[in-house]
Amino acid sequence: MESKAKLHLLVATAIRESRVRHGLQQQDLAKVIGVTRTSISNIEHGKQAVSLAMFCKIADALNENPGRFLECILTQTPAPSVTEEDVEDEAIRSLIKGVVGGGKRNES
């Protein structure tokens, strides 16, 4: 397998495994980062490449430190999750609380 295709597969697998580990459905993750469920499915199956910006958005939504998450992908080691407080984007942090916390968000 060529290295670019292998990297896409490694990223796709890591995203799927992290999403499942966090108990999120594809639709949940899609809602948090503002894409369709189909996009998440395509990303997880390696059919859609992930830009660096999208990778960081996905990592934040999955409570993963983007740099550490990429390092773990490249070294093929499990990625440790970061705490909710480590996610810098307040909007994403709020959406994570809503999805993980049972779907109830404060809309004020």
Buried (B, 14 or more C-beta within 10 A) or exposed (E): EEEEEEBBEBBBBBBBBBBEBBEBEBEBBBBBBEBEBEBBBBBBEBEBBBEEEBBBBBBBBBBBBBEBBBEBBEEEEEBEBBEEEEBEEEEBBBBBBBBBEEEEEEEE
